[in-house]
Amino acid sequence: MTIPAISGLGLEWQIPGVGSVGGVGSIDPATTDPATALGGPAGTGPSGSFGDVLTQQIGNLSQLQDTAATASQSLADGTATDVSSVVTAVEKAQLAMQLAGQIRTKGSEAVNDIFHTQI
């Protein structure tokens, strides 16, 4: 039995206005190696390794924190011209920090679960 490719399905499986995402619709699972189907070995995407992405996002978090600190200082000095941009910068930095904290917590829980797994 052969499973048809996603692009070979009928119109009832198509979403109007949405084409294939990243060329996934053109992958034939019967003839394509899944490890290299999306442009690289399994576990790597177009942007590199997990460590590279994590390092980049930590840099973005630091940049958001610096921008919020600068905006807050300009508001305290009275040199800020747009208060809403200061509030937006501070909220972005706060949400990014909360997300980083949640990712850290989930990562720690995952490591603890792995260490407590009985073989």
N, C-alpha and C positions, 0 to 999 in steps of 0.2 A: 504494500500500500504506500502510495506517495502522498505526502502532505504538500498541497499547493503553496507557492510563495504568497506572501501577504498581498502583493500587487495583483495576483491572479484571482482573488476572491471577488465575489459579486458586489453589486452596489450597496447591498444592505450592510456590508461591513466597512463601507467608506464613510469618512466624516467630511461633510461638505466644507470646502474652504481650507482644508488641511492637506498638504501634499505629504510626500514621504519625509520622515524626519531623519536628516543626516544620511539619506541614501539607504536607510534600513529596509525600505520597501523593495529595493532591488536585489536584496541578498537572497540567494536560493539556498535553503538549508541543506539540500541534498548534495550540493557540490561545493559549498563554501566551508573552509576551515573556520570554526567559531573563534579560535584564538587570534586570527588575523583579520576577521571580517570587518571590524570597526577601525582599522588603521593601526594596529599594533598588537603586541602580545597581550594575553589576558591580564587584566588588572591595571592596564595603563590606558589612558585616554589620550586625547589630542594634546592635553596640557602637561603631561609628564606624570611623574610618580606621585603617590599620596603625600610623601614628605615634602615635595616641591610645592604642591598645592597648599599644604598646611603652612609652610613657611611664608608663602605669598599672602595667605589670608591673615596671618599674624601681623605681617607688615601693613596690610590694609587696615587692620584694627588699630595699630599704632598711629597710622596716619589720621584715622578718624578721631582718635583721642587728642592728637596734637591740634587738629583743626578746631575741635570743640573747645580746647583750652584757650586757643588764640581768640576765638569768637567770644568766649566768656570774658576774657581779659579786655577786649575792645568794648564790650558792653559795660563793664565796670568802669572803664576809663571815660566812657561817654563818647567814644569815637565810632561806635557802631551806628550805621545808618539804617539798617533793617533788622528790627528785633526778631521778626519771624525767622530770618535765616539763622540767627544765633540759636533760637529754640530748636530749629530743625537740626542743626549741627550737633547740639547737645543730645537730642533724642536719638539721632542715628548712632552716636558713640555709645549711648547707654544701651540701646538694643543690641548692638554688635558685641558689647561686653557681656550682656546676659546670654547671648547665643554662645559665645566662647566658653562661658562658665558651664552651660548645659552640655556642650560637647565634651568638655573636660570631665564632667561628672559621669556621663554615659561611657566615656572611654575607660575611666577608672572602674566602673561597675563591670564592664566587659572583661577587663584584665582580671579582676577578682573572680568572676565567674569561670574564666579559663583556668585559673590556678586552683580553684576548688573542684574542678571536674575530676571525677574518679575514673580511672582507667580500668 
